[in-house]
Amino acid sequence: MDSTLTCPPAVGLRGFVRMQNTLVTESENDLVLKGERALVAEILAGNHERYYELIAPIQRRVYYTAYAILRTAADAEEVSQEAILKGFRALHTFRGEARFSSWLLSIVANESRMRLRQRREVSLELLKSPDNEDEYTPIELAEWREIAVEALAQKELAAHLEEALASLPEIYREVLILRDINGLTIAETSAALEISMPAVKTRLLRARLMVRDYFVSRSWARHLGFGKAQP
Amino acid sequence: MITLSCEEVRREISNYLDDDMSPRKRRLLETHLEQCRKCAVLLDSTHNVLVLLADEHRFELPAGFSLRVRQMLAKEFEKAKS
């Protein structure tokens, strides 16, 4: 059976595995890892300014990881800065087996959760409460209209996306931001949030369906150019 | 051939998007999708929303964020040198 007849696995999503490209992706990844290791060695040897090169491409992901967990701009910025600083000071412990971005984003997630704990003065156990096992039933649609125009300005769309994220309960927002916006793997998301991989997957399913429903329930969503996913 | 129910497909949609399932289950799911418009629509719409989210350029950093990070690091580099 030709699997390209149906929706391929997450075309265009960062961090998602695409079977047909596995070899290419792996060697590209190896190159990146090699480059990062060389850069880190240079920074550790005293060329500190080159740390900017590691940070610059991932600043946005750093900030939005913190923002995902903390939900206030001031705290998100403060924690981002602290994590970037901590990353510099702990750079000698970076082993270069995974991407620098994954390593730093784990630090960001940890710092954010610590801040949240301080802020709320509640045990983290509350955040780790067992997932609601009830099945989530997504909104049913007979047809997903194909209209290939973007009626919303980019700014407006960004605002809606933020609103959609804000509407999710915290445990779902966290996994969605780490995995789907920041492109961490399931294993990295599990490590960053200190929850099991099955828990990440359970929450991810719910989070994805909920954020999808946010758009489905709004009539303007049909103008977003959603069509059938094609390879 | 054993087929999957709509509920089973719904439970696997996220794993399918992550390509995190056995080839056998994947085939069963794709067979279902070819025959069930409702589930195909659910998959496509979820996928499309995730594509929107994955575009990191949609999210802006606060004004001056990069500059403040640079200033903070410059101080740290000074300290590290001395």
Interface residues (C-beta under 8 A of the other chain):
Chain A: M1 S3 L5 T6 C7 P9 A10 V11 G12 L13 R14 F16 V17 R18 M19 H48 E49 Y51 Y52 I55 A56 Q59 R60 R61 Y63 Y64 A73 E77 S80 Q81 I84 L85 F88 R89 E135 P138 E140 L141 A142 E143 W144 Q154 L157 A158 L161 E162 L176 D180 I181 N182 G183 I186 K201 L204 L205 R208 L209 V211 R212 F215 V216 L224 F226 G227 K228 A229
Chain B: E7 R10 R11 I13 S14 N15 Y16 L17 D18 D19 D20 R26 R27 E30 T31 L33 E34 R37 K38 A40 V41 L42 L43 D44 S45 T46 H47 N48 V49 L50 V51 L52 L53 A54 E56 R58 F59 E60 L61 P62 F65 S66 R68 V69 R70 M72 L73 E76 F77 A80 K81
